[in-house]
Amino acid sequence: MAQQGSLAEKFSRFGEHWRPRVIACLNGQEVKIVKVQGEFPWHLHETEDEFFLVWKGRFRVEFRDRIVELDAGDFIVVPRGVEHRTCADQEAEVLLFEPAAVRNTGNVVDPVYTAPGGVAI
Amino acid sequence: MAQQGSLAEKFSRFGEHWRPRVIACLNGQEVKIVKVQGEFPWHLHETEDEFFLVWKGRFRVEFRDRIVELDAGDFIVVPRGVEHRTCADQEAEVLLFEPAAVRNTGNVVDPVYTAPGGVAI
């Protein structure tokens, strides 16, 4: 992996939604980028916190008791063990920082949304 | 720590250069923001890789054998053990991912540039 580059160029190289690409690995963690549109399944990660930073568009993190709306430049940490789903009415581009080899759907295996891990770009 | 917010709002709350602020903690890692201008001392981190993402302006990572110029939206991982210094001719705003409690000047203690760690914003 090059471990360096341009986010705009990296985002330009794929089109699918909900399929994270790894752009950097460090200290057992991965930095990923993902394009999102629609509603992701409800899930949680038992042992990993997740950091989301919106790069482009609007993005929403729904918890069972609240909804957080995020615009470009907004970030949030979803703590381990907390059920959530991510949504976007229009396509949005999001950066993630989380431990390597986290399954995107956490405790759920979904035939559509569970994505292969460790796909570098 | 709120663990969520706006990068623009967080950057607006301080002015000093080379004084990282922690905006999120997760999985033993920290997400930090820093304003930079001028030349930082040469240093290395024995056991930590560092991820830099330029949020605003131009930023430069100098290694002993090459120089990497970064514009807004560009990122780089500086591997552990590799001597480097960071520079910016004009003020730039940078996001960092790295393990918690890394000293900003690594193996060097500098009376001007070594910053207190763990300062949240």
Interface residues (C-beta under 8 A of the other chain):
Chain A: Q3 Q4 G5 S6 L7 A8 I23 A24 C25 L26 N27 Q29 V31 E48 D49 E50 F51 L53 V68 D71 G73 D74 F75 I76 V77 P79 L95 F97 E98 P99
Chain B: Q3 Q4 G5 S6 L7 A8 I23 A24 C25 L26 N27 Q29 V31 E48 D49 E50 F51 L53 V68 D71 G73 D74 F75 I76 V77 P79 L95 F97 E98 P99
